[in-house]
């Protein structure tokens, strides 16, 4: 069945339902979980227009990584309490490309979606939608609690 499950997260409450589903599937199938936290550089999109020095963005990125480590530690403890082996991975990359790359080494991807429609979807974009339409690994999409 599904022995290697990828669960991308941003650590928000919104993704808790997807996390719970992924952990349940891993427990039932005897699988293991990779929790992926992708951090996109806050500097890249604005490097030509930034008024702050690069050191500011380096500090910001360091703070993001520290927060990601805390979140992954909390999630790993939650997984272990359910009897599921989990490892956390932090990557510095756009979430869509990071998820698609990591999915190549997994049997299943479990993600949350906001379920936005209309102009909200066009304006906000959807990482889940892009992964769903470009991933060769099966993707289980779980509507987030606030969606």
ABEGO torsion letter per residue (X at the ends): XBABBBBBBAGBAAAAAAAAAAAAAAAAAGBBBBBBBBBBBAAAAAAAABABBAAAAAAAAAAAAAAAAAAAAAAAAAAAAAGBBBBBBBBBBBAAAAAAAAAAABABBBBBBAGBBEAAAAAAEBAAAAAAAABABBBBBBBBAAX
